Structure formats: structure tokens, C-alpha cells
């Protein structure tokens, strides 16, 4: 990981900083039991719906005056989606351990 961050340090410093801060959290899935990892690996329908909603909202704006403006819009959309999912009764992952 340190080599990847170092390789981007000069050409893309924002990316290097982001990787250094966020990549370990993104790899945390590997600390879960295998049957949970299998379920998380197949989250494409959820990811697709999030990406489509973000694209729908950002395409209308076209040009953002700053990175902060884009971040505010995307954050608001993600909060909306999170609230919707939190209020649903159907669980995507059942945390009880099962063999299979």
C-alpha cells in the first residue's frame, strides 16, 4: 500500500492522500467471515443503484464551481440513500453465521 501511495505522491497528491486515509477502511471487509465476504462481493445491484442516482443528480448540474460543491451534492444524495436503506425492513445481510 505504501508503494502505491508513494507512486502517486507527486503526480496526484490528492489521490495519494485519499488512498492513504481511506484504503485501509475499504479493505476492512477481509476481516469478516468468508460467508459474509461472499455476500458483500455480490453487492453490484446496490452499487449500481447508487451510481445511477449519483449520475442522475450530477449530470443535471454539469459543471461544479468547486470540489466542495460536488462533495456537498454527493454527500446529500448518499445520506438520502442511507436513510432509505436504514428504514427498510428487509436485511441484505443476515449477520448470524451460517455454513455454506
C-alpha positions in Angstrom: 0.0 0.0 0.0 2.8 2.4 0.9 4.4 1.8 -2.6 1.1 2.7 -4.3 0.7 5.9 -2.3 4.3 6.9 -2.9 3.9 6.3 -6.7 1.1 8.9 -6.8 2.5 11.3 -4.3 4.0 13.7 -6.9 1.6 13.1 -9.9 -1.7 13.0 -8.0 -1.2 14.3 -4.4 -4.9 14.4 -3.6 -5.3 10.8 -4.7 -2.3 9.7 -2.7 -3.7 11.4 0.4 -7.1 9.9 -0.2 -5.7 6.4 -0.6 -3.6 6.7 2.5 -6.6 7.8 4.5 -9.4 5.6 3.0 -7.9 2.4 1.5 -7.4 0.6 4.9 -11.1 1.1 5.7 -12.1 -0.2 2.3 -10.1 -3.4 2.9 -11.7 -4.0 6.2 -14.1 -6.4 4.5 -11.4 -9.0 4.6 -11.7 -9.2 8.4 -15.2 -10.6 8.1 -16.0 -14.3 7.9 -15.9 -15.8 4.4 -19.7 -16.2 4.1 -20.2 -12.5 4.8 -17.4 -11.6 2.3 -19.2 -13.7 -0.4 -22.4 -11.8 0.2 -20.7 -8.4 0.1 -18.8 -9.3 -3.0 -22.1 -9.6 -4.8 -23.4 -6.1 -3.9 -23.4 -4.9 -7.6 -27.1 -4.2 -7.7 -26.9 -1.9 -4.7 -23.7 -0.2 -6.1 -25.4 0.2 -9.5 -28.4 1.9 -8.0 -26.2 4.3 -6.0 -24.1 5.1 -9.1 -27.1 5.6 -11.3 -28.6 8.0 -8.7 -25.4 10.0 -8.4 -25.1 10.2 -12.1 -28.7 11.3 -12.5 -28.2 14.1 -10.0 -24.7 15.3 -11.1 -25.4 15.2 -14.9 -28.1 17.9 -14.5 -25.6 20.3 -12.8 -22.8 19.6 -15.4 -20.2 22.0 -14.1 -19.5 22.4 -10.4 -18.0 25.6 -9.1 -15.7 23.8 -6.7 -14.8 20.4 -5.3 -16.8 21.3 -2.2 -20.0 21.9 -4.2 -19.7 18.4 -5.8 -18.9 16.9 -2.4 -22.0 18.6 -0.8 -24.3 17.3 -3.5 -22.9 13.7 -3.5 -23.0 13.6 0.3 -26.6 14.7 0.4 -27.6 12.0 -2.1 -25.7 9.4 -0.1 -27.4 10.5 3.1 -30.8 10.2 1.4 -30.0 6.7 0.2 -28.7 5.7 3.6 -31.8 6.9 5.3 -34.0 5.0 2.8 -32.0 1.8 3.3 -31.9 2.2 7.2 -35.7 2.4 7.2 -36.2 -0.7 5.1 -37.2 -3.9 6.9 -35.5 -6.4 4.5 -31.9 -7.1 5.6 -29.3 -7.5 2.8 -27.0 -9.4 5.1 -28.1 -11.7 8.0 -25.3 -11.4 10.5 -26.0 -14.8 12.0 -23.2 -17.2 11.0 -24.3 -19.9 8.6 -22.3 -22.6 6.9 -22.4 -22.7 3.1 
